[in-house]
Amino acid sequence: MPAAKGCYPFTAIVGQEEMKKGLLLNAINPRLSGILIKGEKGTAKSTAVRSLAALLPEINVVQDCPFGCDPEDETTMCINCRERVAGKEHLPVESRKMKVVELPLSVTEDRVVGTIDLEKAIKTGEKHFEPGILACANRGVLYIDEVNLLDDHIVDILLDSAAMGYNIVEREGVSFEHPANFILVGTMNPEEGELRPQLLDRFGLCVGITGITDPGLRVEVIKRRLRYEADPQAFAGKWEDEEEKIRRDIVGAKNILPDVAISDVFLFIIAKIAIEVGVDGHRADITMIKTAKTMAALNGRKEVNADDVLNSVNLALQHRMRRRPFQEPAVDRERLQDVINGLGLSTCSGCNH
């Protein structure tokens, strides 16, 4: 399926491999709880997010459901769709591209989570729910530009939903729950301020990107952009074979992921790395495990290997490292290399550590 009209192809983005890898991993496994992309302006952050959504395969949805439920997965359906299935009703189905829902910085809590009509609930006993942004983003991409400028309370709500896969609205003893399973992508320019460490830790993965400094690659960026602006459809057409290959890889990885296994040896190694590099809590360990398993699935394997573990480290730990005040968050690579050597692992070809 060709890229959406006017959308720059994901595979045509020059460089920024860690960012593209992190986005693909979240596309395969939304349970990674999202990705935070930190970088200066003009580093293709927004372009990559929109290109990813255009790249992803179409999905089947219940046509008249406000949450776009999956007609083939009753476990993730809203209560209304489940009741219709239980009543042997035929659910109308349609295919559509995944949505990219952008969150405005001025958004209110009610706009994010949705609202309950309390008057109707009290008078009739019926729950009338007005869907919010989380409902619209279900089974799509929720994109927050300048997430560091968003109210912390709103960020908390978004991260909770991303981790749980559903949204609960409670007002005056009346509650409503609906699926909210989305790919969460936050972007920010560190020059405009940081997120609190407690919020940083809630993002599953994090990448830091900078402008390309290789003159040859910068020239290639310029050439591709000019060709794209001259004729977007023709430019996208030249990349469609590569787009289709990644699309097939994503579908294959989603099918493989539930069967991917990780040995106790690698579980121990991941725990040891987390301890040695000084991260707090257990979220980092769990995220590394999920990331390594998703990495294996992306590579068409059902068993995690050392490369998967090594490639998951920077994505999962960069924003969780203990650091002194005013120190930039980053993995201490020399310390990490010492840990890896001590555990008997060797860095892989193409690994950035």
N, C-alpha and C positions, 0 to 999 in steps of 0.2 A: 504494500500500500504506500503510495507516494507520500512524502512529507506534506504537512498542511501548507496551503497556499501562503506564501510570504514568510515562511519559517525557515531560518537558516539551519542546514543539516547538522545534526549532532556530530557525525563523523567528520565533518569538514572543519571543526574547531581545531586550530593548531595548538599543540602542546597541552598543558594543563591536565596531564594524564591522571594525577591523583584525584582531581575534582571529577573528571569523567568516570573514573572507577567508582568513587563514592556514590555518585548519582545512580549508576547502574546497579550497584549492590542494593541500594534502597528500593529501586524499581522491582528487583527480584524479591526482596524481603522487607516489606514495610515495617515489620516488627523490629527492625534495627533502630527505630525511634528517630529517624530523620538524620539530616546532615546539615551542619553549619559551615558555610563557605565564607572564609574571611579573606578579604583582599581589597586592594586599592581600586578606585574606579577605573573602568575601561579594561578589565581583565576577563571579560566574557562570562561573568557570573549569571546575569539575567538571560543572556543568549543561551547558555547551556541548559538552564531550567526549562525554558520554553521549547528548546529543541528536543529535550528528553521526552516531553509529553507528546510531541508530534511523532517521535520515533516509536513510542510504545504501541503494541498491538491494540486493535479495537477490542472493546469488551461488550459482552451481552448484559443488558440491564432489563429489569422489569419496567416496562414502558411507562406505566402510570404511577410509579413509586417515586416520591420526592427524594428518596435516598439512593436511587439507582441500584437497588439490591441485585445481587447475583442470583438469577433464576435457578441456577444449578447447585447452589450451596445454601441449604436451609439454615445451617448453623450460624451464618452471618447475616441472615435476613432481619429486617425490622419486624416488630410484633404483628403489624398488619399483614405483611406478606406471609408470615408463618401461619396466621389464622386462615388466610385464603387457601394456602396449601393444605392445611388440615381439613378444610371444608371441601376439598377436591375441586377447587376452582382452577380453571386454566389461566395461568399468568401470561399476559401479553408481553412479548419479548422484542427488543430492538437492539441493534448494534450501534455503537458510537465510539468516537475517540475519547480518550481520557481527558477530563477537564483540567485546566490550570486555574485554580482559584487564588486570586491575589488578595492579601489582607491589607486593608488601608491602615495607616498608623493611627488614625483617629478613631478606630473602631471601638464600639462599646461592648461590654460583656454580653448584653442581650442580643446584639447583632451577631456575635460569635456563636453562642450556644443555642440561640432560639428562645422563643417565649411560649408560655402556657397561658391560655385564656382562663383565668381563675374564675371569672364570673360565670362562664358557661359550665365549668367543672362543678361549681357549687350548685348551680340551678338544675343541671341535667344529669350530673354525675359522669358526663363524657369528657374525655381529655382531648381538648383541641390544641394542637401544637403547631406553632408557626415556625417552620425550619429556619435555621441560621446558617452561617458560613460553614460550620462543621458538617452540617447535613449535605450541603452542596458539594463539599470536598470529598465526601465518601467515595472511595474507589478511584480517586483522582490525585492530583498534586496540589498541595496547599503551599503556596509560595509567600514568604514574608521577606520583603526587601527592607533593609535597615532594621533588622529585628532588634538590634541593640537600642533603638530609639522607641521601641514599643513598651507600653506599660508592663511592669514585671508580673502583675496579676494575670494579665491576658496571656503572656508567654507561658505561665504556669498551667493555665487551662489547656492551651494548645498542646503542650508537652504531655500532660496527663492523658489527653485523648489519643495522642500519637502512640503512647505506650500501651494503653488498654485496648484500643480499637473500637471504643464506643464512647458516647457522650451521654451524661445524665444531667437532666435539668430538674431542679427542685424549687418549688415556690409554694410557701404557705402549706406545707404538708402534702402537696400534690407533686408527683414526680413523673418524668417521662424519660425513656431511654431509647436511643437509636444507634445504629452502627456508624462509626466514624473512623474508618480504616483508610488512611491516606498516606501518601508519600510526603513527608514534611521536609521542606527545604527553606532554610533561613540564610540570608546573605547579609553581610555587614562590612563596613569600612572601619577598621580598628582606629583610624584617625579620629573618628567621631565618637569614641568611647567604647568601653568593653561591656559585656554582659557580666552579671554577678556570677561568681564561681558556682553557686548552687544551680543556676540556670544553665550554665555551660555544661555541667555534668549531665544534665538531663538529655542533651542532644546525643544520640548514639555515636555519630561520627563527626569529625571536624577536619577540614583541610584549610591550609593557609596557602594562598596563591599570590604571585607577583607578576608584574609585566614581563614579557619575554625580552631577554637581553641579547640573544643571539641575532646578529644582523640578518643572516639568511632567513631565519624563521620569521623575523618581523616583516621582511619583504614578502614572504609567503602569505602572512596574515593580510597584508595590504592588497595583494593580488587577488586573493580569494574574495575579500570583501568587495572589491570593485567589480569583479565578475558577478557576484551575487546581486549587487545593486543594479547592474546593467540589465540582468534578466534572471530574476529569482527562480522561476520555474525551470529554465534550462539548467541553471547551476544545480538546483536540487536534484534534477534528473540524473546528472553525472555521478551523484553520490548514492543513488538509490540502491545499487547492488550492495554496497557496504552497509547501508542502513538496514536493508532486509536481512543481512547476515546477523547483525546485532539483535534484530527483532527475533530471529529464530533462536539465537543464543539465550535471550531472556525467557522465551517460552519454555525452552528445554530446561533451563536452570530452575524455573518455578516448579516444573514437574519432578525434577530430581531432588530438590531441597529437602522435602520431608524424609527422604531416605538417607541423607548424608550422615555419616557417623564420625565421631572424633574419639580417639583413643584416650585412655587414662594418662598415658605418657604426655600427650599434648595438653591435657587439662592441667597437669602438674606444671608443665613448662609455662603455660599462660599465667597460672597463679603466681609462680616464682617471678616472672617478669613484672607483674603488677606490684608485688611486694618490693622488689629491688629498685624499681624506678620511683617508688614513693607515691602511689595513688591512694586516695581514701576510699573506703567502702568496697563493695563488691560489684558495682555496676560496670566498672571497667573490665573485670574478668568476664562477666556474662556477655558484654558487648563484643569482646575479642573472640569469644567462642562462636557467637552468632555470625560475626563477620567472616571468620575463617571458614565456617560451614557454607556460607553463601558464596564465598570465593571459590570453594571447591565445586559447588554446583555450577557456577558461571563457567568453570573450566571443564565441565562435563564429567566430574568425578563424584563418587559416592563416599569417598574417604578423605578426610582432611590430612594434608601433608605439611611438611615444615615450611614450604613456600607460602602456603595459605596463612599459617600462623604469623610468619614474618611480615607478610604484606598487610596483615590486619593491625599491626602494632601502632604505626603512626596515625592511621585513621581513627583508632579507638582511644589512643592515649594522649595525643597532642594537647588537647584542651583540659586534660585531667591531671597533669603533672603538678606537683607541689612547686611553688615558686615564691621567691621573695617579692615584696612590694615593688612595683614598677618594672618587674622582669617580664619579658615577653613569654607567653605560654608556648612551649615547644618541648619535644622529646630530647632529652640529653643523649645524643646519639653515641657519644663515646661510652657513656655509662651503659647504655642499652647494648652496645656491641660487646662490652665486657660480660654482661649477663648472658647474652646469647652464646658467646664462646665458652663460658663456664658451664652452660647447659649442654654443650656438645652439638649445637646447631651451627650451620654456616649460612651466611646470607646468600640469597638466590640471585641469579642473573636477572637484571631488570628491577631488583628490589631497591627501594630508595633509602635503605638504612645501612 
